[in-house]
Amino acid sequence: MVVVSQNPDIERIQDQIACTLGFTRLIDPPNEIEKANILKDVKKILVILDDVWAKLNLVVVGIPFGDDHQGCKIIITTRREQVYSSMGMERERINIVHFDVLFEEDSWDLFRKNYGNVVDSNMVNAIANEVCKECGGLPMALVTVGSAMKGKDDPDLWNKAARELRKSVPTNIESVDQQVYRSLKLSYDHLQDEEAKACFLVCYLFPRDFNILIEGLVQYEMGLRLFKNVDTVQEARGRAKSMINNLIDSCLLLVSDERGCIKMHDLVCDVAIVIGSSKYFVRAGCSLKDWPMDCLDQ
């Protein structure tokens, strides 16, 4: 299984598949073609390509399909159905499985799992149900909102959360559902630690699906003077660890497979860019090397 993401890195995808298969000799070949030829040697394999956004040339990666390799099966997860046709896959030879939103009962079960049984109390049960329904049955929305409200049993806070979910209006972000935007914005707003908010906004400045080195993040945060009353790197590391744990518990960051690293989900990154646009100048995927002229004029 390998995460492709919006800006696929072919060599990274090849190396990740190779490491899973135990192919150490893929590290030495200097180009993608040699790596692809080695991957084709596998006789029987299931390849899961997660989070595919656009056409991915399977031949270039080294993943044969169709009549070229009967022993290779491929599963693709995507939020864009046109992806499969752009990759040359014949509709009659593939199975498309649509994942719909959760039913109301399942939504409530997932919501309770992330918040706790306190939502069953008479004080917050009715309004908690309303908040749950505002999530529209979307798992990411249910998880993030449930985590944001965890440990809160004040009905006023729940009423405020319901109002925020109803009022928050997302900008036009492709693939980001309205309820997902609202839930992530709510989770961000409910972070009581301002330094954790700042840390979150620094994380979205990294490339998508990037393994963010925590030690590097500490250095950036110290350079940007985001820590208050911190005099040493050791203190900064401790503060960063606390903030990162807070963001992971709030479902705004993910634990990475790489040791000492964290990651940010693509959808979270899209929403974070909108939230942080008032603090930072960001143009995602443009590979900016100089300030744009319109910014210099301001």
PAFIFI-678122 format. One record per residue (C-alpha): residue number from 1; x, y, z negated. Coordinates in Angstrom, 2 decimals, decimal comma. Layout:
<atoms>
ATOM     n         u         v         w
ATOM   NUM         X         Y         Z
...
</atoms>
This chain:
<atoms>
ATOM     n         u         v         w
ATOM     1      0,00      0,00      0,00
ATOM     2      1,28      3,44      0,90
ATOM     3     -0,17      6,95      0,60
ATOM     4     -0,05      8,77      3,96
ATOM     5     -1,50     12,20      2,97
ATOM     6     -2,08     15,24      5,20
ATOM     7      1,55     15,68      6,29
ATOM     8      2,85     12,12      6,84
ATOM     9      6,57     11,43      6,53
ATOM    10      7,22      8,39      8,74
ATOM    11     10,52      7,42      7,15
ATOM    12      9,05      7,67      3,65
ATOM    13      6,13      5,46      4,70
ATOM    14      8,52      2,93      6,24
ATOM    15     10,78      2,88      3,19
ATOM    16      7,87      2,52      0,77
ATOM    17      6,49     -0,48      2,70
ATOM    18      9,99     -1,96      2,98
ATOM    19     10,63     -1,66     -0,75
ATOM    20      7,35     -3,43     -1,49
ATOM    21      8,38     -6,26      0,84
ATOM    22     11,87     -6,45     -0,66
ATOM    23     13,68     -5,24      2,47
ATOM    24     16,79     -3,49      1,17
ATOM    25     18,39     -3,23      4,61
ATOM    26     15,92     -0,56      5,72
ATOM    27     17,88      2,02      3,76
ATOM    28     20,87      1,86      6,13
ATOM    29     19,35      2,12      9,65
ATOM    30     19,70      5,74     10,80
ATOM    31     16,48      6,11     12,76
ATOM    32     12,78      5,32     12,68
ATOM    33     12,90      2,96     15,69
ATOM    34     15,30      0,52     14,04
ATOM    35     13,22      0,59     10,86
ATOM    36     10,05     -0,10     12,84
ATOM    37     11,63     -3,11     14,57
ATOM    38     12,59     -4,62     11,21
ATOM    39      9,07     -4,18      9,80
ATOM    40      7,60     -6,03     12,81
ATOM    41      9,39     -9,20     11,71
ATOM    42      6,89     -9,79      8,88
ATOM    43      4,66    -12,70      9,87
ATOM    44      1,63    -12,21      7,61
ATOM    45      0,76     -9,03      5,76
ATOM    46     -2,07     -6,76      4,60
ATOM    47     -1,17     -3,07      4,90
ATOM    48     -3,29     -0,49      3,06
ATOM    49     -2,84      3,06      4,36
ATOM    50     -4,38      5,40      1,83
ATOM    51     -5,54      8,99      2,36
ATOM    52     -5,14      9,20      6,16
ATOM    53     -6,20     12,56      7,60
ATOM    54     -5,23     12,41     11,27
ATOM    55     -3,81     10,10     13,93
ATOM    56     -0,95      7,96     12,67
ATOM    57      1,11      6,13     15,30
ATOM    58      1,25      2,60     13,88
ATOM    59      3,77      1,46     16,51
ATOM    60      6,21      4,19     15,47
ATOM    61      5,83      3,21     11,82
ATOM    62      6,36     -0,43     12,74
ATOM    63      2,90     -1,74     11,90
ATOM    64      1,68     -3,89     14,83
ATOM    65     -2,05     -4,43     15,20
ATOM    66     -4,54     -6,17     17,45
ATOM    67     -3,22     -8,87     19,80
ATOM    68      0,38     -7,85     19,11
ATOM    69      0,27     -9,27     15,58
ATOM    70     -2,62    -11,54     14,55
ATOM    71     -1,13    -11,95     11,07
ATOM    72     -1,25     -8,22     10,26
ATOM    73     -4,43     -6,81      8,72
ATOM    74     -4,87     -3,09      8,09
ATOM    75     -7,11     -1,18      5,69
ATOM    76     -7,35      2,58      6,14
ATOM    77     -8,95      4,91      3,59
ATOM    78     -9,91      8,31      4,93
ATOM    79    -12,38     11,13      4,41
ATOM    80    -12,59     11,67      8,19
ATOM    81    -14,33      8,97     10,20
ATOM    82    -12,83     10,19     13,50
ATOM    83     -9,42      9,00     12,33
ATOM    84     -9,94      5,39     13,43
ATOM    85    -10,84      6,33     17,02
ATOM    86     -7,88      8,72     17,29
ATOM    87     -5,57      5,80     16,43
ATOM    88     -6,79      3,73     19,37
ATOM    89     -8,84      1,25     17,36
ATOM    90    -11,74     -0,32     19,21
ATOM    91    -14,97      0,00     17,26
ATOM    92    -16,06     -3,58     17,88
ATOM    93    -12,83     -4,88     16,32
ATOM    94    -13,01     -2,94     13,07
ATOM    95    -15,27     -2,86     10,03
ATOM    96    -16,25      0,56      8,68
ATOM    97    -17,29      0,67      5,03
ATOM    98    -18,85      3,90      3,76
ATOM    99    -18,46      4,71      0,08
ATOM   100    -21,50      6,68     -0,99
ATOM   101    -22,04      8,66     -4,18
ATOM   102    -22,86      6,78     -7,38
ATOM   103    -26,41      6,08     -8,48
ATOM   104    -27,66      8,06    -11,46
ATOM   105    -27,18      5,21    -13,95
ATOM   106    -23,64      4,49    -12,75
ATOM   107    -22,83      8,21    -12,82
ATOM   108    -23,89      8,42    -16,45
ATOM   109    -21,84      5,34    -17,37
ATOM   110    -18,69      6,83    -15,77
ATOM   111    -19,36     10,20    -17,37
ATOM   112    -19,74      8,64    -20,83
ATOM   113    -16,57      6,61    -20,31
ATOM   114    -14,55      9,82    -19,89
ATOM   115    -16,35     11,86    -22,52
ATOM   116    -17,34      9,37    -25,19
ATOM   117    -20,50      8,16    -26,90
ATOM   118    -21,04     11,59    -28,48
ATOM   119    -23,12     12,52    -25,42
ATOM   120    -25,77     10,11    -26,70
ATOM   121    -26,45     12,33    -29,71
ATOM   122    -29,66     14,35    -29,76
ATOM   123    -27,70     17,62    -29,94
ATOM   124    -26,09     17,41    -26,51
ATOM   125    -27,74     14,48    -24,72
ATOM   126    -30,20     16,47    -22,60
ATOM   127    -27,75     19,14    -21,49
ATOM   128    -25,00     16,52    -20,97
ATOM   129    -27,34     14,69    -18,60
ATOM   130    -27,88     17,93    -16,71
ATOM   131    -24,13     18,50    -16,45
ATOM   132    -23,71     14,94    -15,22
ATOM   133    -26,35     15,45    -12,50
ATOM   134    -24,60     18,64    -11,36
ATOM   135    -21,62     16,42    -10,45
ATOM   136    -23,70     14,92     -7,65
ATOM   137    -22,61     11,33     -8,26
ATOM   138    -19,05     12,03     -7,11
ATOM   139    -16,51     10,02     -9,15
ATOM   140    -13,81     12,71     -9,14
ATOM   141    -16,29     15,33    -10,31
ATOM   142    -17,63     13,06    -13,06
ATOM   143    -14,16     12,18    -14,31
ATOM   144    -12,80     15,73    -14,35
ATOM   145    -15,87     17,27    -15,99
ATOM   146    -16,12     14,44    -18,51
ATOM   147    -12,47     14,95    -19,42
ATOM   148    -12,87     18,73    -19,64
ATOM   149    -15,76     18,41    -22,10
ATOM   150    -14,21     15,62    -24,16
ATOM   151    -14,33     16,31    -27,90
ATOM   152    -16,84     19,17    -27,56
ATOM   153    -20,16     18,75    -29,33
ATOM   154    -21,34     22,36    -29,38
ATOM   155    -24,56     22,65    -27,29
ATOM   156    -23,63     26,25    -26,37
ATOM   157    -20,42     25,02    -24,71
ATOM   158    -22,40     22,43    -22,75
ATOM   159    -24,92     25,05    -21,64
ATOM   160    -22,06     27,27    -20,53
ATOM   161    -20,52     24,38    -18,58
ATOM   162    -23,84     23,72    -16,83
ATOM   163    -24,11     27,39    -15,84
ATOM   164    -20,55     27,41    -14,53
ATOM   165    -21,16     24,31    -12,43
ATOM   166    -24,26     25,89    -10,91
ATOM   167    -22,72     29,30    -10,24
ATOM   168    -19,19     28,45     -9,08
ATOM   169    -19,15     28,80     -5,30
ATOM   170    -16,22     27,29     -3,39
ATOM   171    -14,63     28,90     -0,38
ATOM   172    -14,56     26,98      2,88
ATOM   173    -12,08     24,17      2,14
ATOM   174    -12,22     21,25      4,55
ATOM   175    -13,05     17,91      2,89
ATOM   176    -13,59     19,42     -0,57
ATOM   177    -17,15     18,77     -1,65
ATOM   178    -18,97     21,56     -3,47
ATOM   179    -19,36     19,52     -6,65
ATOM   180    -15,69     18,51     -6,59
ATOM   181    -14,63     22,15     -6,33
ATOM   182    -16,91     23,15     -9,17
ATOM   183    -15,75     20,33    -11,42
ATOM   184    -12,07     21,00    -10,86
ATOM   185    -12,55     24,72    -11,38
ATOM   186    -14,40     23,97    -14,62
ATOM   187    -11,57     21,69    -15,81
ATOM   188     -9,05     24,41    -15,08
ATOM   189    -11,10     27,11    -16,82
ATOM   190    -11,52     24,93    -19,90
ATOM   191     -7,78     24,56    -20,42
ATOM   192     -7,23     26,48    -23,65
ATOM   193     -3,47     26,58    -23,14
ATOM   194     -2,53     29,45    -20,81
ATOM   195      0,90     27,92    -20,32
ATOM   196     -0,74     24,69    -19,11
ATOM   197     -2,72     26,73    -16,58
ATOM   198      0,50     28,33    -15,37
ATOM   199      2,17     24,92    -15,14
ATOM   200     -0,76     23,63    -13,07
ATOM   201     -0,42     26,50    -10,60
ATOM   202      3,31     25,88    -10,22
ATOM   203      2,64     22,22     -9,38
ATOM   204      0,52     23,03     -6,32
ATOM   205      3,45     24,89     -4,75
ATOM   206      5,11     21,52     -4,04
ATOM   207      4,32     19,55     -0,83
ATOM   208      1,31     17,24     -0,81
ATOM   209      1,79     13,77     -2,27
ATOM   210      5,16     14,93     -3,60
ATOM   211      6,84     13,31     -6,59
ATOM   212      7,38     16,38     -8,77
ATOM   213     10,44     15,91    -10,94
ATOM   214      9,54     16,98    -14,47
ATOM   215     13,07     18,18    -15,19
ATOM   216     12,93     20,37    -12,08
ATOM   217      9,55     21,68    -13,16
ATOM   218     11,03     22,70    -16,51
ATOM   219     13,72     24,70    -14,71
ATOM   220     11,18     26,46    -12,49
ATOM   221      9,01     27,35    -15,46
ATOM   222     11,97     28,71    -17,39
ATOM   223     13,05     30,75    -14,36
ATOM   224      9,54     32,16    -14,00
ATOM   225      9,44     32,84    -17,75
ATOM   226      6,21     30,90    -18,22
ATOM   227      7,19     29,65    -21,68
ATOM   228      6,62     31,90    -24,67
ATOM   229      9,03     31,92    -27,62
ATOM   230     11,28     29,27    -26,08
ATOM   231     15,03     29,81    -26,38
ATOM   232     16,57     26,48    -25,33
ATOM   233     16,12     23,94    -22,55
ATOM   234     15,37     21,29    -25,14
ATOM   235     12,46     23,34    -26,48
ATOM   236     11,26     23,89    -22,92
ATOM   237     11,29     20,15    -22,24
ATOM   238      9,15     19,51    -25,30
ATOM   239      6,71     22,26    -24,34
ATOM   240      6,51     20,99    -20,75
ATOM   241      5,82     17,43    -21,93
ATOM   242      2,91     18,69    -24,04
ATOM   243      1,47     20,73    -21,14
ATOM   244      1,82     17,89    -18,65
ATOM   245      0,07     15,45    -20,99
ATOM   246     -2,73     18,00    -21,35
ATOM   247     -3,08     18,30    -17,56
ATOM   248     -3,02     14,51    -17,08
ATOM   249     -5,67     14,08    -19,78
ATOM   250     -7,74     16,71    -17,94
ATOM   251     -7,35     14,72    -14,69
ATOM   252     -5,61     17,65    -13,01
ATOM   253     -2,28     15,81    -12,62
ATOM   254     -1,40     12,17    -11,98
ATOM   255      1,30      9,93    -13,36
ATOM   256      3,73      9,08    -10,56
ATOM   257      5,20      5,68     -9,76
ATOM   258      8,58      7,42     -9,76
ATOM   259     10,13      7,63    -13,20
ATOM   260     10,28     11,15    -14,62
ATOM   261      7,84     12,48    -12,03
ATOM   262      4,22     13,58    -11,76
ATOM   263      1,91     14,09     -8,77
ATOM   264     -1,09     16,17     -7,76
ATOM   265     -4,03     14,72     -5,82
ATOM   266     -4,66     16,28     -2,39
ATOM   267     -8,14     17,51     -3,33
ATOM   268     -6,84     19,00     -6,57
ATOM   269     -4,10     20,72     -4,60
ATOM   270     -6,62     22,26     -2,17
ATOM   271     -8,65     23,67     -5,05
ATOM   272     -5,53     24,83     -6,91
ATOM   273     -4,43     26,84     -3,87
ATOM   274     -7,72     28,74     -3,97
ATOM   275     -7,49     29,28     -7,74
ATOM   276     -3,88     30,45     -7,52
ATOM   277     -4,28     32,69     -4,48
ATOM   278     -4,67     35,72     -6,75
ATOM   279     -1,32     34,97     -8,45
ATOM   280      0,88     33,65     -5,64
ATOM   281      1,21     34,14     -1,90
ATOM   282      0,73     30,71     -0,31
ATOM   283      0,37     29,52      3,28
ATOM   284      0,21     25,74      3,13
ATOM   285      1,96     23,77      5,89
ATOM   286      3,31     26,83      7,71
ATOM   287      6,99     26,35      6,75
ATOM   288      7,40     30,05      6,03
ATOM   289     10,98     31,31      5,93
ATOM   290     10,30     35,06      5,95
ATOM   291      7,61     37,31      4,52
ATOM   292      4,74     37,79      7,03
ATOM   293      4,47     41,32      8,38
ATOM   294      0,95     41,83      7,00
ATOM   295      2,28     41,21      3,47
ATOM   296      5,18     43,61      3,97
ATOM   297      2,76     46,31      5,08
ATOM   298      0,90     45,99      1,77
</atoms>
